[in-house]
Amino acid sequence: MPSPAHIRSTVATIVDQPNDLRELRTFHKALADVNRLRIVRRLAEGPATVGDLIDTVGLSQPLVSWHVSRLRAAGIVRSRRSGRETLCELQPDIFDTTAERQRLLLGMPVEHAGPAEAN
């Protein structure tokens, strides 16, 4: 018999979820892996081939390609073929635009005010 937690989880996945919140979930899930974060950190320095990323994270080519595909699906990375190599780079301003969109979707103020000044 399934546990109550399993039943709640199953019901939660069946409930219709807003697409905009799914988009945020996909973005955050893509960054919820240390190897993908290491790839993003490397790409923050500039474009890199999959071979460069293999050297950075120390994983096999299929695993690095899989992680890049997760980042690409989330809109964080773009890639293109250049001969036999695949060149990857961060989408321009992805973190700024996502942070702004996230604040709007979650009903938070767009500009974060600093702490109130003491009188």
C-alpha positions as a Markdown table, in Angstrom:
| # | Residue | x | y | z |
|---|---|---|---|---|
| 1 | Met | 0.0 | 0.0 | 0.0 |
| 2 | Pro | 1.4 | 3.4 | -0.9 |
| 3 | Ser | 2.4 | 5.8 | 1.9 |
| 4 | Pro | 0.4 | 8.9 | 2.6 |
| 5 | Ala | 3.4 | 11.0 | 1.4 |
| 6 | His | 3.5 | 9.1 | -1.9 |
| 7 | Ile | -0.3 | 9.6 | -2.4 |
| 8 | Arg | 0.0 | 13.4 | -1.7 |
| 9 | Ser | 3.0 | 13.6 | -4.1 |
| 10 | Thr | 1.0 | 11.8 | -6.8 |
| 11 | Val | -2.0 | 14.0 | -6.3 |
| 12 | Ala | 0.1 | 17.1 | -6.4 |
| 13 | Thr | 1.5 | 16.2 | -9.8 |
| 14 | Ile | -1.9 | 15.5 | -11.2 |
| 15 | Val | -3.3 | 19.0 | -10.1 |
| 16 | Asp | -3.1 | 21.4 | -13.0 |
| 17 | Gln | -0.1 | 23.7 | -12.4 |
| 18 | Pro | 0.3 | 27.1 | -14.0 |
| 19 | Asn | 2.8 | 27.1 | -16.9 |
| 20 | Asp | 4.6 | 30.1 | -15.6 |
| 21 | Leu | 5.3 | 28.4 | -12.3 |
| 22 | Arg | 6.4 | 25.2 | -14.2 |
| 23 | Glu | 8.9 | 27.4 | -16.1 |
| 24 | Leu | 10.3 | 28.6 | -12.8 |
| 25 | Arg | 10.5 | 25.1 | -11.4 |
| 26 | Thr | 12.4 | 23.9 | -14.6 |
| 27 | Phe | 14.9 | 26.8 | -14.2 |
| 28 | His | 15.5 | 26.0 | -10.5 |
| 29 | Lys | 15.6 | 22.3 | -11.0 |
| 30 | Ala | 18.3 | 22.8 | -13.7 |
| 31 | Leu | 20.4 | 24.6 | -11.1 |
| 32 | Ala | 19.8 | 22.1 | -8.3 |
| 33 | Asp | 22.7 | 19.9 | -9.4 |
| 34 | Val | 26.3 | 20.7 | -8.4 |
| 35 | Asn | 27.7 | 19.5 | -11.7 |
| 36 | Arg | 25.3 | 21.8 | -13.6 |
| 37 | Leu | 26.3 | 24.7 | -11.3 |
| 38 | Arg | 30.0 | 24.0 | -12.1 |
| 39 | Ile | 29.2 | 24.1 | -15.8 |
| 40 | Val | 27.4 | 27.4 | -15.4 |
| 41 | Arg | 30.3 | 28.8 | -13.4 |
| 42 | Arg | 32.7 | 27.8 | -16.2 |
| 43 | Leu | 30.4 | 29.3 | -18.8 |
| 44 | Ala | 30.2 | 32.5 | -16.8 |
| 45 | Glu | 33.9 | 33.0 | -17.8 |
| 46 | Gly | 32.9 | 32.7 | -21.5 |
| 47 | Pro | 31.9 | 30.2 | -24.2 |
| 48 | Ala | 33.3 | 26.7 | -23.9 |
| 49 | Thr | 33.3 | 23.4 | -25.9 |
| 50 | Val | 31.9 | 20.3 | -24.4 |
| 51 | Gly | 35.5 | 19.1 | -24.2 |
| 52 | Asp | 36.4 | 22.1 | -22.1 |
| 53 | Leu | 33.4 | 21.4 | -19.8 |
| 54 | Ile | 34.5 | 17.7 | -19.5 |
| 55 | Asp | 37.9 | 19.0 | -18.3 |
| 56 | Thr | 36.1 | 21.4 | -15.8 |
| 57 | Val | 33.7 | 18.9 | -14.2 |
| 58 | Gly | 35.6 | 15.7 | -14.7 |
| 59 | Leu | 32.6 | 13.8 | -16.1 |
| 60 | Ser | 32.3 | 11.7 | -19.2 |
| 61 | Gln | 31.2 | 13.2 | -22.5 |
| 62 | Pro | 27.7 | 11.7 | -22.4 |
| 63 | Leu | 27.1 | 13.0 | -18.9 |
| 64 | Val | 28.3 | 16.5 | -19.7 |
| 65 | Ser | 26.1 | 16.5 | -22.8 |
| 66 | Trp | 23.2 | 15.4 | -20.7 |
| 67 | His | 23.7 | 18.1 | -18.1 |
| 68 | Val | 24.1 | 20.7 | -20.9 |
| 69 | Ser | 20.8 | 19.5 | -22.4 |
| 70 | Arg | 19.1 | 20.1 | -19.1 |
| 71 | Leu | 20.5 | 23.6 | -18.9 |
| 72 | Arg | 19.5 | 24.2 | -22.5 |
| 73 | Ala | 15.9 | 23.0 | -21.8 |
| 74 | Ala | 15.7 | 25.5 | -18.9 |
| 75 | Gly | 16.8 | 28.3 | -21.2 |
| 76 | Ile | 20.1 | 28.9 | -19.3 |
| 77 | Val | 22.5 | 27.7 | -21.9 |
| 78 | Arg | 22.6 | 27.8 | -25.7 |
| 79 | Ser | 24.8 | 25.6 | -27.8 |
| 80 | Arg | 25.7 | 25.3 | -31.5 |
| 81 | Arg | 27.8 | 22.9 | -33.5 |
| 82 | Ser | 31.1 | 24.2 | -34.8 |
| 83 | Gly | 32.6 | 21.4 | -37.0 |
| 84 | Arg | 33.0 | 18.4 | -34.7 |
| 85 | Glu | 32.7 | 20.4 | -31.5 |
| 86 | Thr | 29.6 | 21.8 | -29.7 |
| 87 | Leu | 30.2 | 25.3 | -28.4 |
| 88 | Cys | 28.1 | 26.3 | -25.3 |
| 89 | Glu | 27.5 | 29.6 | -23.7 |
| 90 | Leu | 25.1 | 31.2 | -21.2 |
| 91 | Gln | 22.1 | 33.0 | -22.5 |
| 92 | Pro | 22.7 | 36.7 | -22.2 |
| 93 | Asp | 21.3 | 38.2 | -19.0 |
| 94 | Ile | 19.4 | 35.0 | -18.2 |
| 95 | Phe | 19.8 | 35.4 | -14.4 |
| 96 | Asp | 18.8 | 39.0 | -14.4 |
| 97 | Thr | 15.7 | 38.5 | -16.5 |
| 98 | Thr | 14.7 | 35.3 | -14.6 |
| 99 | Ala | 15.1 | 37.1 | -11.2 |
| 100 | Glu | 12.8 | 39.9 | -12.4 |
| 101 | Arg | 10.3 | 37.5 | -13.9 |
| 102 | Gln | 10.3 | 35.4 | -10.8 |
| 103 | Arg | 9.6 | 38.4 | -8.6 |
| 104 | Leu | 6.7 | 39.3 | -10.8 |
| 105 | Leu | 5.3 | 35.8 | -10.9 |
| 106 | Leu | 5.5 | 35.4 | -7.1 |
| 107 | Gly | 4.0 | 38.8 | -6.4 |
| 108 | Met | 7.1 | 40.3 | -5.0 |
| 109 | Pro | 8.2 | 44.0 | -5.5 |
| 110 | Val | 10.4 | 44.4 | -8.5 |
| 111 | Glu | 12.8 | 46.6 | -6.8 |
| 112 | His | 14.0 | 45.5 | -3.4 |
| 113 | Ala | 14.1 | 48.3 | -0.9 |
| 114 | Gly | 16.9 | 48.4 | 1.6 |
| 115 | Pro | 16.4 | 48.3 | 5.4 |
| 116 | Ala | 14.4 | 51.3 | 6.8 |
| 117 | Glu | 16.6 | 54.0 | 8.1 |
| 118 | Ala | 16.5 | 54.6 | 11.8 |
| 119 | Asn | 15.2 | 58.0 | 12.9 |
